């Protein structure tokens, strides 16, 4: 981790632009987790962090999981600080796309901690992203449109500070979670709130042209400890962001009923295409009689 731990850690996913016809490639899940605390000495001192960050990538549909725990104390020039935290990320695309991310910590400084002498910082983050090469059909080739991806995301977001009170995740600690989706360099993102989130990501597309879809879920938090404070945050969205529907819109924003997505990974995106009609009971009876008739015509008793 770098000194970027001190700032709000949001997931920004940059794509690779709309591509020329592509070679077949497997989808990938990329996970990264970090949990750390340290001190940035004044007068140009460097940031020293305890614990580490990790990254893993998997192309297996069942995906993977990654966890980085961190705990320990730190002696500063005029006091001590203790930290306990953990960050986790999960992802899979077996049957449907699901991503999970969580980050949390509790940090405490004793009453002698001099924040103006030692710049103590703490933070944690978790990112889970999915990458797939896709082509979207439903409009004339090369014309613009929109791919809408619907997700449900369940989670909890809470922050507390002995000095600053509870429920405020915009000061110290500063925490949050977000969901993003892009094709190429264009996409959409949304911050998540406590509870159940119904998120729609609007992603610009060109019909019939291939591109790299990237969807990412992020949970993050950081703080700078004040004298005698006890801080904690919990951004837990590990119960997965689940893709529930994919809808194509034309250039005027009108829904396209027969839109479809072809992916190199073979993932079946849940589009809004109408399912095949289910036969009515009477139709099933006629079908059964028809099959029986075929059987009767094929079986004939032998001549005596």
Beta strands, then each sheet from edge to edge (+ up, - down):
strand 1: 28-41
strand 2: 47-50
strand 3: 53-58
strand 4: 64-76
strand 5: 79-92
strand 6: 98-109
strand 7: 118-137
strand 8: 144-161
strand 9: 165-166
strand 10: 174-183
strand 11: 186-191
strand 12: 195-206
strand 13: 210-224
strand 14: 230-249
strand 15: 260-263
sheet 1: 2+ 1- 3+
sheet 2: 2+ 1- 7+ 13- 10+ 11-
sheet 3: 2+ 1- 7+ 15-
sheet 4: 4+ 5- 6+ 14- 8+ 9-
sheet 5: 4+ 5- 6+ 14- 8+ 12-
end
